[in-house]
Amino acid sequence: MMNSKSKKTILLDHGSGGIASQELIANIFLKHLDNSILAALEDSAVMDNHPGKLAFSTDSYVVDPIFFPGGDIGTLAVHGTINDLAMRGARPLCLSLGLILEEGLDLDDLERIIASIAKCSKSAGVPIVTGDTKVVPKDKCDKIFINTSGIGIVAEGVEISSTMAKEGDMILLSGSMGDHGITIMTRRAGLTLDGNLASDSAALHELVALLLEKLSPGTLHALRDPTRGGVATSLNEIAAAAVGLAVEIDDLAIPVKTEVRAACEIMGLDPLYLANEGKCLALVAPEQAAEALRLMQSTSVGRNAAIIGSLKAGKAGQVILRTSIGGSRIITPLHGEPLPRIC
Amino acid sequence: MMNSKSKKTILLDHGSGGIASQELIANIFLKHLDNSILAALEDSAVMDNHPGKLAFSTDSYVVDPIFFPGGDIGTLAVHGTINDLAMRGARPLCLSLGLILEEGLDLDDLERIIASIAKCSKSAGVPIVTGDTKVVPKDKCDKIFINTSGIGIVAEGVEISSTMAKEGDMILLSGSMGDHGITIMTRRAGLTLDGNLASDSAALHELVALLLEKLSPGTLHALRDPTRGGVATSLNEIAAAAVGLAVEIDDLAIPVKTEVRAACEIMGLDPLYLANEGKCLALVAPEQAAEALRLMQSTSVGRNAAIIGSLKAGKAGQVILRTSIGGSRIITPLHGEPLPRIC
């Protein structure tokens, strides 16, 4: 119906704002993402407000390949922005969806991605309420780029920020690290490895809500999701924001799956720098750290959570890794770009 | 500092999330866009809420060329999303900024665009509070794509929507049409024409706020900004949403600049279908239409406003143009894509 070739593809016309755009919206977007706010197709969505502060986040997704074990560019786009909101203690309210499509993109691939976005959005309880689609000529982008932005509500009294970190805070990691990064990397290198490498793409807002509900008020100080740049870079951001303090982590305590470690050894990579898409670091007052760990482990996304270190006085701004042989080394933020288009 | 060639360009490393990303943020983004919420560099911005409903909008900008008379991709990105919020009667509160950069992009061009974004954002009083930057390898995008999303607050009692349109409503256009579309088009065709063709890129939220403040409550029914697809397509959207009603417009009443009309004649184009980036259509109850026109004309962005038609009972869903020779023709939404990457 949209063009005469047997394999239907995106045409420039689909980005015109005219009749072909309307067909695309009706036949693919509203088919999967239908909700009354989006379906109004106005210039912006209007919805009820809620008491509390506003959280606002944006992320663009350019991952290559667009489909991979454990997810696709659509799951990343939904989970990533939900997680960015959750990292400030916000309850995610809604998402926007901005698509940039390459002329010639397979319409079946587009529909598969939109269906995936719809599934993640419904499962997370965070609707897509507004959107935009642009089409650029062939070779002016690569298949599909997605931007999601999100609004969340931060309840009164909740203040989660790396600047709230305090000496003695325990550092929790909600699960094994490097799963997403190594999955994309081996996939792109064409490597076939034993085990079941898969992206950890997942939404963390329910885990965060559980921590906020159950921990003593004011004991959850900071959250970060270690995406690009990995755990090493996020810990450096925490150390930079936690004035006068150093991060100390224990190599043996950090959960890494056997197959991820093996793939890292083959490829000469350090899992500390690999991207994650469904993990968070949490800084918790020491008296509530064990309870925070128990709560994380009670969730499906946090079942492999671990306490990996603490915030100490000392070399302010540094991240120090205690190694299994009793030594220590300084962990710097990511230098260089080991893998463009990881997310 | 960022690379050793004499002309500094974007490297893949600038999108890594690591040290080069931090340098880009500090040396270009925070230099121009500095505000305390953005400068916190957390996973999401957290800010004060306001009473009223929430408006939320998103748009990606892929315009080619990225610099043109009257603006650049940055001015479009700020004005476009502010306008989408304003079209629901919202007061824009803040914007997000998502950048997708091509490896090799001239850093001076990037800085020029960021400076332009900063200038428009400050002038409009709508800060950029959160952002994200991705870099893709050369030839995987075209220089720079920008997504802006925005949050606005709709005051209690304000309900602006095409579904609120009523029989007898007068249709105002806030100024001349086609300026942006024809500017990009002649630029890309390499045509040099007499006159001063320039994009109309401008923010409309202050004009909308003035109408909401001064008109009798409930008499401003609907607003649309005729971007892609032009006035013709926006009027068709209004006619489709205004149940049971037809749009009737008067050819002679629609403001078109002489140089735009001349360029359209040379290129065989109809200005009704050309994109605008600083114009709106307003549907106003007839008893307040003259006052709405006076208010529009009192602003710099609306000084050439005109009443161009009205909503009538009759051929529901149709847009009818009364021509200068006494005839009439049906105006359909845009078919085909006369100009990809217009915005």
Interface residues (C-beta under 8 A of the other chain):
Chain A: L11 L12 D13 G15 S16 G17 G18 I19 A20 S21 Q22 A40 L41 E42 D43 S44 A45 V46 M47 D48 N49 P51 G52 K53 L54 A55 F56 S57 T58 D59 S60 Y61 V62 N83 D84 L85 M87 R88 A90 L93 C94 S96 L97 G98 L99 I100 V129 T130 G131 D132 K134 V135 V136 P137 D139 K140 C141 D142 F145 N147 S149 G150 I151 G152 I153 V154 S161 S162 T163 L223 R224 D225 T227 R228 G229 T233 E237 T332 P333 L334 H335 G336 E337 P338 P340 R341
Chain B: L11 L12 D13 G15 S16 G17 G18 I19 A20 S21 Q22 A40 L41 E42 D43 S44 A45 V46 M47 D48 N49 P51 G52 K53 L54 A55 F56 S57 T58 D59 S60 Y61 V62 N83 D84 L85 M87 R88 A90 L93 C94 S96 L97 G98 L99 I100 V129 T130 G131 D132 K134 V135 V136 P137 D139 K140 C141 D142 F145 N147 S149 G150 I151 G152 I153 V154 S161 S162 T163 L223 R224 D225 T227 R228 G229 T233 E237 T332 P333 L334 H335 G336 E337 P338 P340 R341
